[in-house]
Amino acid sequence: MLNNRKQKNANMQYRNEKGYILLESLLSLLFLFILMSWYSQLLLMWKQEDKEQLPMVYHFHHIIEIEAQTAHQIITNNNQLYFMQTNGDIVTISFHHQKIRRQVNSRGHEEILRDIQDFSLTERKDDITIELTTDSGEQIEKILIKKTQQ
């Protein structure tokens, strides 16, 4: 009978056909974890873009609160907010070219909030409602309590 076994030849290369070795599987797993962490960071960045305006709105609210605390009188006229300060200054908050600006004695131009589509003030007996609409369509409302005259 003939011998059908394959004999090793000098030109034959050794091949491991038993499957992955432990090192290959660990490297693959490490590479997968790195890709997943990058993917999660990209998702977080995309989600933050939606709420990018939020810190600016908090800053706007903070400035309004500080002006209201230091003012002795708050008036609205022609969709503008006027704070009469105790030192005689008149601080104006108004809507100008998609921005909310602050002016002192009708001078200067301090930009408080940008990318605003609509700004409206509603004055009632005890409070003033400030309504903002951002360019992204987000609607924000701030209620400012009026000071009582003493």
BAFI-3210 file (N, C-alpha, C; in Angstrom, 3 decimals, decimal comma, padded with zeros to 6 digits):
// residues 150
n [1|2|3|4|5|6|7|8|9|10|11|12|13|14|15|16|17|18|19|20|21|22|23|24|25|26|27|28|29|30|31|32|33|34|35|36|37|38|39|40|41|42|43|44|45|46|47|48|49|50|51|52|53|54|55|56|57|58|59|60|61|62|63|64|65|66|67|68|69|70|71|72|73|74|75|76|77|78|79|80|81|82|83|84|85|86|87|88|89|90|91|92|93|94|95|96|97|98|99|100|101|102|103|104|105|106|107|108|109|110|111|112|113|114|115|116|117|118|119|120|121|122|123|124|125|126|127|128|129|130|131|132|133|134|135|136|137|138|139|140|141|142|143|144|145|146|147|148|149|150]
n.u [000,809|000,276|001,735|-000,110|000,410|001,247|004,302|006,740|008,065|010,766|009,913|007,468|005,455|004,903|001,704|-000,715|-003,601|-005,445|-006,986|-007,616|-005,033|-004,431|-003,323|-004,019|-006,817|-007,068|-005,935|-007,764|-010,061|-009,245|-008,917|-011,583|-012,785|-011,508|-012,493|-015,241|-015,227|-014,430|-016,593|-018,660|-017,851|-018,129|-020,898|-021,685|-020,678|-022,300|-024,784|-024,360|-024,253|-026,894|-027,737|-026,173|-026,764|-027,732|-025,935|-025,465|-028,009|-028,432|-026,530|-027,673|-030,052|-028,881|-027,676|-029,951|-031,180|-029,273|-029,335|-031,985|-031,939|-030,289|-031,636|-033,932|-036,303|-038,271|-039,059|-041,063|-041,076|-042,021|-041,183|-038,784|-036,618|-036,215|-034,026|-033,960|-031,363|-029,936|-027,883|-028,514|-028,153|-029,499|-030,259|-030,635|-032,236|-032,484|-033,775|-031,895|-031,053|-031,108|-029,960|-029,644|-029,145|-027,315|-027,412|-026,054|-027,303|-028,092|-025,787|-023,004|-022,764|-023,390|-023,296|-025,484|-026,865|-027,062|-028,206|-031,029|-034,371|-036,844|-038,083|-039,889|-041,733|-043,906|-045,812|-047,212|-049,277|-047,731|-045,453|-042,996|-042,913|-040,509|-040,000|-038,275|-037,243|-035,161|-032,900|-032,887|-035,402|-036,076|-037,929|-037,858|-038,603|-038,732|-039,566|-039,844|-039,982|-041,562|-040,333|-041,685|-042,970|-041,636]
n.v [-001,180|002,273|005,074|007,669|009,934|013,343|014,682|016,659|019,419|021,385|023,797|024,290|026,197|026,805|026,703|027,872|026,496|026,203|028,174|031,396|032,853|033,507|036,075|037,475|037,583|039,139|041,566|042,252|042,623|044,801|046,769|046,979|048,051|050,546|051,753|051,823|053,599|055,980|056,311|056,705|059,159|060,814|060,713|062,040|064,589|065,360|065,457|067,548|069,773|070,387|071,549|073,774|076,451|076,712|077,377|080,097|081,145|080,791|082,607|084,989|085,019|085,321|087,871|089,453|089,010|090,156|092,839|093,413|093,163|095,268|097,475|100,178|100,552|099,010|099,075|098,557|099,282|099,651|097,047|096,833|096,560|098,373|099,247|101,147|102,365|102,732|104,581|106,386|105,629|104,311|101,217|099,409|096,684|095,138|093,927|093,339|092,942|089,964|089,540|089,877|092,762|094,849|098,069|100,979|103,934|104,528|104,148|102,392|098,833|095,949|092,645|090,204|087,831|085,700|084,659|084,729|084,456|085,580|087,984|088,897|090,950|090,856|092,724|092,612|093,149|092,394|091,201|090,652|089,058|087,473|086,356|084,223|083,095|080,892|080,565|077,895|077,144|076,717|077,524|079,860|080,967|083,575|084,755|087,745|089,208|092,139|094,903|096,138|099,363|101,563]
n.w [000,000|-000,560|000,999|002,207|003,689|004,273|003,677|005,307|003,740|002,580|001,588|002,730|004,938|008,402|009,751|011,967|012,515|014,453|015,606|017,206|019,133|022,610|023,014|020,652|020,894|023,237|022,396|020,388|021,932|023,525|021,541|020,708|023,051|023,130|020,785|021,442|023,611|022,355|020,654|022,515|023,579|021,341|021,018|023,369|022,827|020,659|021,905|023,698|022,069|021,566|023,941|024,199|024,504|027,052|029,348|028,727|028,995|031,725|032,621|031,648|033,195|035,710|035,525|035,188|037,675|039,435|038,603|039,249|042,031|042,823|041,949|042,537|041,358|038,818|035,450|032,517|029,077|025,770|025,026|026,387|029,191|032,095|034,652|037,424|039,090|042,403|042,452|040,525|037,889|034,848|033,823|030,924|029,437|026,421|023,236|020,393|017,149|017,077|019,547|023,077|024,810|027,124|028,411|029,910|031,020|028,384|026,911|025,492|024,800|025,853|025,256|026,267|025,728|022,925|019,607|019,615|018,806|019,409|021,745|024,485|026,760|029,495|031,517|034,689|037,610|039,952|038,946|036,302|033,271|031,388|028,215|026,099|022,888|021,372|018,535|017,892|018,547|021,149|024,021|026,606|029,836|032,192|035,329|036,897|039,961|041,033|042,943|045,963|046,528|048,918]
ca.u [000,000|000,971|001,649|-000,758|000,717|001,989|005,629|007,187|008,961|011,527|009,163|006,224|005,504|004,084|000,474|-001,510|-004,990|-006,240|-007,806|-006,915|-004,272|-004,912|-002,858|-004,837|-008,153|-006,952|-005,732|-009,040|-010,937|-008,736|-009,261|-013,031|-013,057|-011,052|-013,473|-016,494|-015,069|-014,462|-017,964|-019,470|-017,467|-018,756|-022,317|-021,803|-020,456|-023,482|-025,867|-024,055|-024,539|-028,286|-027,898|-025,070|-027,313|-028,161|-025,119|-025,675|-029,304|-028,197|-025,823|-028,693|-030,902|-028,073|-027,542|-031,265|-031,378|-028,394|-029,878|-033,229|-031,612|-029,669|-032,511|-035,013|-037,533|-038,171|-040,097|-041,011|-041,646|-041,651|-040,493|-037,467|-036,640|-035,419|-033,741|-033,527|-030,423|-029,899|-026,885|-029,028|-027,988|-030,626|-029,772|-031,641|-032,093|-033,319|-033,558|-031,289|-030,426|-031,010|-029,157|-030,127|-028,036|-027,423|-026,839|-026,139|-027,571|-028,182|-024,448|-022,381|-023,517|-022,889|-024,098|-025,731|-027,341|-027,147|-029,003|-032,403|-035,313|-037,924|-037,948|-041,089|-041,937|-045,291|-045,842|-048,443|-049,278|-046,673|-044,263|-042,719|-042,550|-039,588|-040,094|-037,265|-037,244|-033,843|-032,918|-033,162|-036,814|-036,249|-038,623|-037,394|-039,400|-038,188|-040,516|-039,138|-040,912|-041,324|-040,122|-042,766|-042,548|-041,649]
ca.v [000,000|003,545|005,912|008,921|011,033|014,461|014,793|018,036|019,823|022,581|024,970|024,419|027,080|026,327|027,457|027,491|026,484|025,813|029,302|032,547|032,656|034,366|037,441|038,079|037,879|040,255|042,783|042,567|043,140|046,127|047,639|047,184|048,976|051,879|052,268|052,105|054,816|057,108|056,443|057,314|060,569|061,513|060,861|063,097|065,875|065,693|065,805|068,836|070,840|070,762|072,356|074,721|077,744|076,706|078,210|081,508|081,523|080,938|083,877|086,022|085,038|085,838|089,315|090,042|088,965|091,145|094,174|093,586|093,334|096,569|098,552|100,577|100,525|098,265|099,552|098,058|100,200|099,364|095,751|097,012|096,468|099,450|099,143|102,425|102,023|103,671|105,627|107,264|105,025|103,573|100,051|098,973|095,364|095,200|092,979|094,087|092,090|088,584|089,532|090,628|093,620|095,651|099,395|101,827|105,326|104,512|104,110|101,074|097,726|094,700|091,516|089,241|086,568|085,768|083,649|084,828|084,722|086,451|088,462|089,661|091,262|091,013|093,312|092,456|093,947|092,029|090,606|090,851|087,792|087,601|085,156|084,154|081,974|080,811|080,206|076,461|076,928|076,514|078,630|080,041|081,969|084,054|085,626|088,697|089,803|093,570|095,357|096,977|100,737|101,821]
ca.w [000,000|-000,628|002,187|001,808|004,610|003,698|004,241|005,417|002,682|002,954|001,123|003,486|006,095|009,522|009,953|013,127|012,096|015,618|016,023|017,767|020,355|023,685|022,799|019,600|021,418|024,170|021,606|019,736|022,971|023,863|020,419|020,774|024,160|022,736|019,822|022,150|024,412|021,427|020,191|023,583|023,674|020,219|021,338|024,367|022,166|019,875|022,823|024,300|021,124|021,708|025,145|024,259|024,867|028,437|030,244|028,418|029,563|033,168|032,786|031,442|034,397|036,813|035,349|035,463|039,134|040,066|038,305|040,009|043,450|043,075|041,473|043,437|040,577|037,559|034,529|031,138|028,100|024,389|025,045|026,994|030,650|032,681|036,073|037,992|040,160|043,527|042,190|039,475|036,566|034,271|033,095|029,958|028,818|025,223|022,146|019,294|016,124|017,577|020,769|024,234|025,201|028,337|028,268|031,096|030,619|026,912|026,331|025,480|024,213|026,419|024,768|027,339|025,170|021,472|018,895|020,120|017,722|019,886|023,120|024,845|028,171|029,895|032,857|035,465|038,841|040,889|038,328|034,884|032,632|030,258|027,382|025,051|021,958|020,740|017,113|017,775|018,853|022,579|024,670|027,971|030,526|033,467|036,021|037,742|040,923|041,227|044,316|046,460|046,825|050,354]
c.u [000,854|000,743|001,128|-000,452|001,510|003,321|006,018|008,238|009,697|010,792|007,874|006,433|004,571|002,886|-000,239|-002,973|-005,913|-007,146|-006,952|-006,078|-004,756|-004,516|-003,681|-006,221|-008,114|-006,746|-007,021|-010,011|-010,527|-009,098|-010,759|-013,389|-012,632|-012,046|-014,793|-016,381|-015,058|-015,880|-018,837|-019,120|-018,080|-020,245|-022,542|-021,611|-021,669|-024,629|-025,619|-024,355|-025,982|-028,492|-026,790|-025,538|-027,604|-027,259|-025,277|-027,001|-029,179|-027,491|-026,797|-029,580|-030,153|-027,933|-028,857|-031,514|-030,520|-028,917|-031,149|-032,947|-031,049|-030,542|-033,546|-036,346|-037,276|-039,355|-039,929|-041,678|-041,123|-040,789|-039,036|-037,641|-035,686|-035,278|-033,221|-032,665|-030,412|-028,885|-027,309|-028,882|-029,274|-030,036|-030,914|-031,266|-033,041|-032,897|-033,051|-030,561|-030,111|-030,114|-029,905|-028,944|-028,369|-026,725|-027,011|-026,228|-027,540|-026,828|-023,906|-023,289|-022,891|-023,830|-024,235|-026,062|-027,474|-027,980|-030,419|-033,305|-036,391|-037,709|-039,194|-041,191|-043,423|-045,303|-047,222|-048,303|-048,058|-045,403|-044,146|-042,277|-041,687|-039,639|-039,093|-037,530|-035,904|-033,989|-033,219|-034,615|-037,100|-036,907|-038,248|-038,207|-038,762|-039,224|-039,735|-040,153|-040,547|-041,110|-041,309|-042,212|-042,665|-041,736]
c.v [001,246|004,342|007,286|010,090|012,107|014,558|016,267|018,290|021,079|023,850|025,188|025,335|026,526|027,242|026,914|027,601|026,081|026,950|030,432|032,143|033,689|035,829|038,152|038,441|039,039|041,575|043,202|043,176|044,551|047,132|047,947|048,166|050,404|052,506|052,627|053,371|056,053|057,362|057,110|058,789|061,379|061,718|061,964|064,475|066,293|066,103|067,169|069,986|071,295|071,714|073,390|076,083|077,838|077,502|079,702|082,002|081,679|082,252|085,048|086,147|085,649|087,364|090,024|090,085|090,008|092,565|094,437|093,814|094,712|097,746|098,911|100,610|099,794|098,671|098,828|099,081|099,797|098,098|095,880|097,034|097,518|099,216|100,500|102,110|103,102|104,791|106,564|106,706|104,316|102,458|099,540|097,596|095,359|094,138|093,764|093,121|090,687|088,457|090,280|091,457|094,394|096,975|100,144|103,264|105,488|104,569|102,687|100,021|096,433|093,571|090,482|087,864|086,727|084,622|083,577|085,214|085,711|086,772|089,263|089,806|091,444|091,514|093,106|093,252|093,658|091,487|090,990|089,498|088,088|086,285|085,265|082,949|081,979|080,448|078,727|076,130|076,698|077,744|078,673|081,167|082,300|084,996|086,450|089,372|091,272|093,866|096,222|098,346|100,975|103,290]
c.w [000,000|000,647|001,752|002,745|003,880|004,412|004,260|004,369|003,141|002,560|001,913|004,691|007,162|009,679|011,168|012,728|013,230|016,089|016,550|018,965|021,365|023,460|021,731|020,104|022,413|023,432|020,891|020,732|023,383|022,776|020,413|021,887|023,813|021,761|020,501|022,995|023,518|020,931|021,258|023,752|022,534|020,469|022,361|023,753|021,352|020,780|023,456|023,357|021,237|022,877|025,297|024,769|026,361|029,382|029,986|029,005|031,072|033,464|032,637|032,676|035,574|036,721|035,646|036,975|039,846|039,827|039,112|041,490|043,749|042,640|042,536|042,705|039,269|036,684|033,197|030,234|026,729|024,289|025,494|028,505|031,215|034,178|036,540|039,213|041,231|043,313|041,061|038,075|036,139|033,415|032,217|029,425|027,618|024,209|020,944|018,368|016,646|018,806|021,856|024,711|026,468|028,076|029,586|030,622|029,097|026,230|026,394|024,878|024,731|026,003|025,884|026,774|023,668|020,922|019,449|018,958|018,155|021,359|023,433|026,357|028,415|031,331|033,468|036,751|039,720|040,240|036,858|034,335|031,412|029,488|026,243|024,159|021,246|019,261|016,897|018,134|020,329|023,194|026,142|028,595|031,865|034,067|037,029|038,653|041,107|042,703|044,720|046,807|048,323|050,648]
res [m|l|n|n|r|k|q|k|n|a|n|m|q|y|r|n|e|k|g|y|i|l|l|e|s|l|l|s|l|l|f|l|f|i|l|m|s|w|y|s|q|l|l|l|m|w|k|q|e|d|k|e|q|l|p|m|v|y|h|f|h|h|i|i|e|i|e|a|q|t|a|h|q|i|i|t|n|n|n|q|l|y|f|m|q|t|n|g|d|i|v|t|i|s|f|h|h|q|k|i|r|r|q|v|n|s|r|g|h|e|e|i|l|r|d|i|q|d|f|s|l|t|e|r|k|d|d|i|t|i|e|l|t|t|d|s|g|e|q|i|e|k|i|l|i|k|k|t|q|q]
***
